[in-house]
Amino acid sequence: MFSGTTKKQLAVASLIAATIVAMSVTAIAIARAASSDRDVQGGFTGGPPFGGPDCPSPINLCATATFTGAIHGPAIAVVTSLTPTTETGVAVGVANIVIHDPRGDVRCTESIVLNVSPAGDAEEGWICEITGGTGHFANVSGHMEAFGSAAGGGDLRGKYGGRLTFP
């Protein structure tokens, strides 16, 4: 079959090939085990915005929410800016959010687009860049995106999803 190749050379070549395959499989398994990305999803409900002494916002605008799903617990959003756009009834803003999950806090900076038209349902969409956390979420990074509305003037309800990267 292999002219001039001895059985010993074939055995050594087979052993080297088997070693390379085993090392590759091990490297792939280690990479998968070390993969620290985790998809998250769930829902949230939020009450009406508020201001006053319990709101550390520079524009006196805060909100509370409750998250369910992969990240769950009460949350507070401290809005740092809210600016009308040239589109009637549409505003963009930035908020700092802390979700108090029983395993630790998740902190993120949210970029939001909001329907502020009195005739609307306060529809919103946001992307929240994870900036860290405590406990289980210490040094976590990643993002979450969400959408929701307060149909009929009720509480805000929505869904979130995203990916967290753990160190």
Secondary structure, DSSP 4 states (H G I P E B T S, - for coil): --TT--HHHHHHHHHHHHHHHHHHHHHHHHHHHH--EEEEEEEEEE---B-STT---TTS-EEEEEEEESS-EEEEEEEEEEEE-SSTTEEEEEEEEEEEETTEEEEEEEEEEEE--TTS---EEEEEEEEEESGGGTT-EEEEEEEEE-GGG--EEEEEEEEEE--
